[in-house]
Amino acid sequence: GLIFYDTKVTVMNRVLNATVQRTADHAAPEITLDPLEIVGGEIRSSENSYFCQAARQLGCVPSSQLCVKLASGGDPTYAFNIRFTGEEVHGTSGSFRHFLWQVCKELQSSSLSLLLLCPSAAVNKNKGKYILTPSPITYAEEQLLHFFGQLLGIAIRADVPLPLDLLPSFWKTLVGAPLDPDVDLQEADILTYNYVKKFENINDETELEALCAEIASQHLATESPDCPNKPCCKFTYLTMTGEEVELCPRGRHIPVGWENKDVYAAAIRSLRMRELQSPECMTAVRAGLGSIIPLQLLTTLTPLEMELRTCGLPYINLEFLKAHTMYQVGLMETDQHIEFFWSALEMFTQEELCKFIKFACNQERIPFTCPCKDGGPDTAHVPPYPMKIAPPDGAAGT
């Protein structure tokens, strides 16, 4: 927390360029994706998703081949090239960006089960925020989580922000920062947080009886996800994936009473903390990330900085975009149609601006800092920022 973000990024970029494994004389690995597998936006089985198609093909490519230098002027070098079956695409940039965008959509949908919508979303808190699905993983899932980690590293090297919405607890665990048993539990699962608080704040046995009766009646009236599965409270609770588990050996035979209510509350809290840290899953993700970028870099970054470096900002800063836009020969910022263009963009909502960025360069977010800003005005510009505005092709018309 003592070093400015820009300073960290400069060091990080130097380290990334010093750890390049694939040199210019090596051809980039190429993968072929079939868009027909996901036609209509509905993926019939997870194996057909771009994510799984790519994971299968890149599984046999050594990770050293994916460690490329950072973009600095000209077209960036990407970790791999993508060919879409039956489509003719010029250049590698557009299809690579489209692939990353599509993969993030898949990860945050029901077609893949690696990420789980946080339980708080059910009551409109942290809507659309995800965590790693906390459950024992198969070998196949471990491979997919490893690939997910590689994608985070690939996006950092390519400087293409991923449109992923993950809870801060994910980034904390990734960089090795401790979780806060109050703040992180409340963000991820506010119903469980409130439930635990009720038990912690009880003053006498009559209140405890009333609370157990209330829980029992709620349970009989509706299947409430924040209630244990038994009307008279026993030492069991539901996991985030909805399975009932015992909080201690023979938990389903131990009733909650005045003398053990605090133990019960603490056991639920530690269950959720374990689920949020999800060590098995996170180990696989970190292994994937570590095959693309040196994990030692994470020790300098705060969880928020890691998120900014990987995912950019979830909103478009027009002033930033304006300051980093390049005008081709013959155009100036003061031209009337250019001024019209910026005033039109100023009227856009954030949602429309994201769509504009997606249309202009096939990604929904822009980097948080521009790699060209640390040099003079003639520093090599890094695609796609600054944005480039060019005159129309062909003869000048109206």
Summary of the structure (lengths in Angstrom):
residues: 398
radius of gyration: 24.8
end to end distance: 54.6
largest distance: 86.6
contacts: 1149
relative contact order: 0.13
helix: 50%
strand: 8%
